[in-house]
Amino acid sequence: METDRKNTIPAAAELRERAQEGERRSNTQTVRTGLQLASASRASARLRRLRGKVRFSQTLPELKADR
């Protein structure tokens, strides 16, 4: 994995304040959380596109029994 990089990101004060509302987070933590959410959203969208296209070798009851 690549090492962390320092980035300067111009952002509207109002947007930053809304993102930090009710939380005591630094700007760095807020941006990091936003990037994680964006990444998770894209991954979720890719999984939704696969819905009904993946065949499993086990039935649902078999999968549940394996817990």
DSSP file (Angstrom, degrees, kcal/mol; ACC not computed):
  #  RESIDUE AA STRUCTURE BP1 BP2  ACC     N-H-->O    O-->H-N    N-H-->O    O-->H-N    TCO  KAPPA ALPHA  PHI   PSI    X-CA   Y-CA   Z-CA
    1    1 A M              0   0    0      0, 0.0     2,-0.1     0, 0.0     0, 0.0   0.000 360.0 360.0 360.0 145.2    0.0    0.0    0.0
    2    2 A E        -     0   0    0      1,-0.1     3,-0.1     3,-0.0     2,-0.0  -0.372 360.0-108.7 -70.2 148.0    1.2    3.5   -0.8
    3    3 A T        -     0   0    0      1,-0.1    -1,-0.1    -2,-0.1     0, 0.0  -0.322  46.9 -81.0 -73.1 162.5    2.3    5.7    2.1
    4    4 A D        -     0   0    0      1,-0.0     2,-0.4    -2,-0.0    -1,-0.1  -0.301  45.3-154.8 -62.9 145.7    0.2    8.7    3.2
    5    5 A R        -     0   0    0     -3,-0.1     2,-0.5     2,-0.0    -1,-0.0  -0.941  15.6-122.0-122.1 146.7    0.4   11.8    1.2
    6    6 A K        -     0   0    0     -2,-0.4     2,-0.4     2,-0.0     0, 0.0  -0.757  34.2-174.7 -87.6 131.3   -0.3   15.3    2.3
    7    7 A N        -     0   0    0     -2,-0.5     2,-0.6     2,-0.0    -2,-0.0  -0.963  22.8-143.0-127.3 142.7   -2.9   17.1    0.2
    8    8 A T        -     0   0    0     -2,-0.4    -2,-0.0     2,-0.0     0, 0.0  -0.935  24.6-174.3-102.9 120.6   -4.3   20.6    0.2
    9    9 A I        -     0   0    0     -2,-0.6     2,-0.4     2,-0.0    -2,-0.0  -0.943  18.4-143.9-122.4 112.6   -8.0   20.5   -0.5
   10   10 A P        +     0   0    0      0, 0.0     2,-0.4     0, 0.0    -2,-0.0  -0.611  32.1 169.5 -72.6 127.6   -9.9   23.7   -1.0
   11   11 A A        -     0   0    0     -2,-0.4     2,-0.1     4,-0.0    -2,-0.0  -0.999  39.6-103.4-141.8 142.6  -13.4   23.2    0.6
   12   12 A A     >  -     0   0    0     -2,-0.4     4,-2.3     1,-0.1     5,-0.2  -0.402  27.9-131.1 -63.6 136.9  -16.2   25.5    1.4
   13   13 A A  H  > S+     0   0    0      1,-0.2     4,-2.8     2,-0.2     5,-0.2   0.878 106.9  54.7 -58.2 -39.7  -16.3   26.4    5.1
   14   14 A E  H  > S+     0   0    0      2,-0.2     4,-2.3     1,-0.2    -1,-0.2   0.913 108.3  48.0 -63.0 -42.7  -20.1   25.6    5.2
   15   15 A L  H  > S+     0   0    0      2,-0.2     4,-2.2     1,-0.2    -2,-0.2   0.925 113.3  47.8 -63.6 -45.0  -19.6   22.1    3.7
   16   16 A R  H  X S+     0   0    0     -4,-2.3     4,-1.7     1,-0.2    -2,-0.2   0.918 111.8  50.1 -61.8 -44.2  -16.7   21.4    6.2
   17   17 A E  H  X S+     0   0    0     -4,-2.8     4,-0.6     1,-0.2    -1,-0.2   0.892 110.5  49.3 -63.7 -40.3  -18.8   22.6    9.1
   18   18 A R  H >< S+     0   0    0     -4,-2.3     3,-0.7     1,-0.2    -1,-0.2   0.896 110.5  51.1 -64.8 -39.1  -21.8   20.5    8.1
   19   19 A A  H 3< S+     0   0    0     -4,-2.2    -1,-0.2     1,-0.2    -2,-0.2   0.825 116.4  40.5 -67.1 -30.9  -19.5   17.4    7.8
   20   20 A Q  H >< S+     0   0    0     -4,-1.7     3,-2.3    -5,-0.2    -1,-0.2   0.422  84.3 136.3 -96.2   0.4  -18.1   18.0   11.3
   21   21 A E  T << S+     0   0    0     -3,-0.7     3,-0.1    -4,-0.6    -3,-0.1  -0.229  79.3   1.6 -56.1 127.7  -21.4   19.0   12.9
   22   22 A G  T 3  S+     0   0    0      1,-0.2     2,-0.4     0, 0.0    -1,-0.3   0.478 115.9  95.1  76.8   1.5  -21.9   17.4   16.3
   23   23 A E  S <  S-     0   0    0     -3,-2.3     2,-1.0     2,-0.1    -1,-0.2  -0.938  70.1-137.9-125.8 146.3  -18.5   15.7   16.1
   24   24 A R        +     0   0    0     -2,-0.4     2,-0.3    -3,-0.1    -3,-0.1  -0.706  53.8 140.5-101.5  80.2  -15.1   16.8   17.5
   25   25 A R        -     0   0    0     -2,-1.0     2,-0.1    -5,-0.2    -2,-0.1  -0.905  49.6-121.7-122.3 149.6  -13.0   15.8   14.5
   26   26 A S     >  -     0   0    0     -2,-0.3     4,-2.3     1,-0.1     5,-0.2  -0.363  34.6-105.1 -78.2 167.3  -10.1   17.4   12.9
   27   27 A N  H  > S+     0   0    0      1,-0.2     4,-2.6     2,-0.2     5,-0.2   0.901 122.9  54.5 -59.3 -40.0  -10.2   18.4    9.2
   28   28 A T  H  > S+     0   0    0      1,-0.2     4,-2.6     2,-0.2    -1,-0.2   0.930 108.8  46.8 -60.8 -46.7   -7.9   15.4    8.5
   29   29 A Q  H  > S+     0   0    0      1,-0.2     4,-2.4     2,-0.2    -1,-0.2   0.887 111.8  51.8 -62.9 -38.7  -10.3   13.0   10.2
   30   30 A T  H  X S+     0   0    0     -4,-2.3     4,-2.2     2,-0.2    -2,-0.2   0.924 112.2  44.7 -64.6 -45.3  -13.2   14.5    8.4
   31   31 A V  H  X S+     0   0    0     -4,-2.6     4,-2.4     2,-0.2    -2,-0.2   0.911 112.7  51.9 -66.2 -41.7  -11.6   14.2    4.9
   32   32 A R  H  X S+     0   0    0     -4,-2.6     4,-2.1    -5,-0.2    -2,-0.2   0.917 110.6  48.0 -61.2 -43.6  -10.4   10.6    5.7
   33   33 A T  H  X S+     0   0    0     -4,-2.4     4,-2.4     1,-0.2    -1,-0.2   0.906 110.7  51.9 -63.0 -42.1  -13.9    9.6    6.7
   34   34 A G  H  X S+     0   0    0     -4,-2.2     4,-2.2     1,-0.2    -2,-0.2   0.896 109.5  49.2 -61.4 -41.0  -15.4   11.2    3.6
   35   35 A L  H  X S+     0   0    0     -4,-2.4     4,-2.2     2,-0.2    -1,-0.2   0.892 110.7  50.5 -66.0 -39.5  -12.9    9.2    1.4
   36   36 A Q  H  X S+     0   0    0     -4,-2.1     4,-2.5     2,-0.2    -2,-0.2   0.907 111.1  48.8 -64.3 -41.3  -13.8    6.0    3.2
   37   37 A L  H  X S+     0   0    0     -4,-2.4     4,-2.2     2,-0.2    -2,-0.2   0.892 110.6  50.3 -65.5 -39.8  -17.5    6.6    2.6
   38   38 A A  H  X S+     0   0    0     -4,-2.2     4,-1.9     2,-0.2    -2,-0.2   0.917 112.2  47.7 -63.9 -42.8  -16.9    7.4   -1.0
   39   39 A S  H  X S+     0   0    0     -4,-2.2     4,-2.1     1,-0.2    -2,-0.2   0.918 112.3  48.6 -64.4 -44.6  -14.9    4.2   -1.5
   40   40 A A  H  X S+     0   0    0     -4,-2.5     4,-2.4     1,-0.2    -1,-0.2   0.863 108.8  54.7 -64.2 -36.1  -17.5    2.1    0.3
   41   41 A S  H  X S+     0   0    0     -4,-2.2     4,-2.1     2,-0.2    -1,-0.2   0.912 108.9  47.0 -64.5 -43.0  -20.3    3.6   -1.8
   42   42 A R  H  X S+     0   0    0     -4,-1.9     4,-2.1     2,-0.2    -2,-0.2   0.908 112.1  50.3 -65.6 -41.0  -18.6    2.7   -5.0
   43   43 A A  H  X S+     0   0    0     -4,-2.1     4,-2.1     1,-0.2    -2,-0.2   0.906 110.5  50.2 -63.0 -41.4  -18.0   -0.9   -3.7
   44   44 A S  H  X S+     0   0    0     -4,-2.4     4,-2.4     1,-0.2    -1,-0.2   0.892 108.7  51.8 -64.0 -40.4  -21.6   -1.2   -2.7
   45   45 A A  H  X S+     0   0    0     -4,-2.1     4,-1.7     1,-0.2    -1,-0.2   0.896 108.7  51.1 -63.9 -39.8  -22.7    0.0   -6.2
   46   46 A R  H  X S+     0   0    0     -4,-2.1     4,-0.8     1,-0.2    -1,-0.2   0.902 110.5  49.1 -64.6 -40.1  -20.5   -2.6   -7.9
   47   47 A L  H >< S+     0   0    0     -4,-2.1     3,-0.8     1,-0.2     4,-0.4   0.898 107.5  54.3 -66.0 -40.1  -22.0   -5.4   -5.7
   48   48 A R  H >< S+     0   0    0     -4,-2.4     3,-1.2     1,-0.2    -1,-0.2   0.863 102.6  57.7 -62.1 -34.9  -25.5   -4.3   -6.5
   49   49 A R  H 3< S+     0   0    0     -4,-1.7    -1,-0.2     1,-0.2    -2,-0.2   0.768 103.2  54.9 -66.7 -23.2  -24.8   -4.6  -10.2
   50   50 A L  T XX S+     0   0    0     -3,-0.8     3,-2.9    -4,-0.8     4,-0.5   0.538  77.3 132.7 -83.8  -7.2  -23.9   -8.2   -9.6
   51   51 A R  T <4 S+     0   0    0     -3,-1.2    -3,-0.1    -4,-0.4    -4,-0.0  -0.201  79.9   4.9 -53.3 125.2  -27.2   -9.0   -8.0
   52   52 A G  T 34 S+     0   0    0      2,-0.2    -1,-0.3     1,-0.0    -2,-0.1   0.432 112.5  88.7  82.3   0.3  -28.6  -12.2   -9.5
   53   53 A K  T <4  +     0   0    0     -3,-2.9     2,-0.5     2,-0.0    -2,-0.2   0.502  68.3  80.1-106.8  -6.7  -25.5  -12.9  -11.6
   54   54 A V     <  -     0   0    0     -4,-0.5     2,-0.5     2,-0.0    -2,-0.2  -0.890  64.4-154.0-107.6 128.6  -23.5  -14.9   -9.1
   55   55 A R        -     0   0    0     -2,-0.5     2,-0.3     2,-0.0    -2,-0.0  -0.861   9.2-150.4-101.9 132.1  -24.2  -18.6   -8.6
   56   56 A F        -     0   0    0     -2,-0.5     4,-0.1     2,-0.1    -2,-0.0  -0.745  14.1-141.3-100.7 149.1  -23.3  -20.1   -5.3
   57   57 A S  S    S+     0   0    0     -2,-0.3     2,-0.3     2,-0.1    -1,-0.1   0.608  86.6  56.6 -83.3 -11.5  -22.4  -23.8   -4.8
   58   58 A Q  S    S-     0   0    0      2,-0.0    -2,-0.1     1,-0.0     2,-0.1  -0.862  84.1-118.7-118.8 154.7  -24.3  -24.0   -1.5
   59   59 A T     >  -     0   0    0     -2,-0.3     4,-2.3     1,-0.1     5,-0.2  -0.405  34.6-103.9 -82.0 166.6  -27.9  -23.3   -0.7
   60   60 A L  H  > S+     0   0    0      1,-0.2     4,-2.5     2,-0.2     5,-0.2   0.914 121.8  51.4 -59.2 -45.5  -28.9  -20.6    1.8
   61   61 A P  H  > S+     0   0    0      0, 0.0     4,-2.1     0, 0.0    -1,-0.2   0.890 110.2  50.7 -60.3 -36.3  -29.7  -23.1    4.6
   62   62 A E  H  > S+     0   0    0      2,-0.2     4,-1.1     1,-0.2    -2,-0.2   0.907 110.2  49.2 -66.4 -40.9  -26.3  -24.7    4.0
   63   63 A L  H  < S+     0   0    0     -4,-2.3     3,-0.4     1,-0.2    -1,-0.2   0.914 111.9  48.6 -63.2 -42.2  -24.5  -21.3    4.3
   64   64 A K  H >< S+     0   0    0     -4,-2.5     3,-1.3     1,-0.2    -2,-0.2   0.869 108.0  54.4 -66.6 -36.3  -26.4  -20.5    7.5
   65   65 A A  H 3< S+     0   0    0     -4,-2.1    -1,-0.2     1,-0.3    -2,-0.2   0.747  99.4  63.9 -68.1 -22.6  -25.6  -23.8    9.0
   66   66 A D  T 3<        0   0    0     -4,-1.1    -1,-0.3    -3,-0.4    -2,-0.2   0.483 360.0 360.0 -81.1  -2.9  -21.9  -23.1    8.4
   67   67 A R    <         0   0    0     -3,-1.3    -1,-0.2    -4,-0.2    -2,-0.1   0.507 360.0 360.0 -64.5 360.0  -21.9  -20.1   10.7
